[in-house]
Amino acid sequence: MADAGTLHDAFVDELRDAYDAEKQLTKALPKLVKAARSPDLRAAFEAHLEETRGQIMRLEQIFANLGEKVRGKHCDGIAGIIEEGKAVMEEDFDEATMDACLIAAGQRAEHYEMAAYGTMVAWARAMGHAEAADLLQETLDEEKAADETLSSLAEDGINDEAASAAHADEDEDDAEVAVPARTASQSTSAKSRR
C-alpha cells in the first residue's frame, strides 16, 4: 500500500494550484483592462495585475523556503472563472453594463483566491511555517483589498449607471403616461370638499 499523503503534501499541492492560478490571471487581467470603459476600473485591474506579479514572486519564495521545486499544477477552478469572464466580454452590452459584468467576473476570481489563500495561511500556521504563513497572509490581504476596490467601484456608480441604462426605455414610457399636475382650481375644490 502506498504511503498516505500528509498535510504538507496537500499544502504543496495547493501552492502549485495557486501558482498556476496567478500565472493564468497575469494573462487574463490585461484583457479585463482592455475591455473596461471606466478609467477607475481599468486602473484597478492594472494595479491588481502588478500585485499578481508580486504574488507569484512570493509563491516562488515559499517554494524555495520549503525546498520544493517551483511548479504549477493546472488550476481548473480559476480556468473556469476566466472562461466565464471571456464569455461576458463577448456579449454586446452597453459600456456601463460591461463594466458591471467585468467587476462581477473579477470578484469571482478574488473570492476563489481568498478561499485558497485563507486555507493555505491556516495550514502553514498549523505546520509551523510562519514565514510562508506571513507571505500568504500578505497575498490574502491584497486579494481582499482588490475585492473591496471592485465593490466600491460597483457601488459608487457603475451599477447605478448600468441600472439606469437598463431602465431608460421604461423611464421614457413612464414620462409619457405621467399624470398631469393638478391645477390651482382643482386643488381649491379638493380642499373645499374636506
ABEGO torsion letter per residue (X at the ends): XBBBBBAAAAAAAAAAAAAAAAAAAAAAAAAAAAABABAAAAAAAAAAAAAAAAAAAAAAAAAAAAGBBBBBBBBAAAAAAAAAAAAAAABBBBAAAAAAAAAAAAAAAAAAAAAAAAAAAAAAAAAGBAAAAAAAAAAAAAAAAAAAAAAAAAAAGAAAAAAAAAAAAAAAAAAAABBBBBBAAAAAAAAAAX
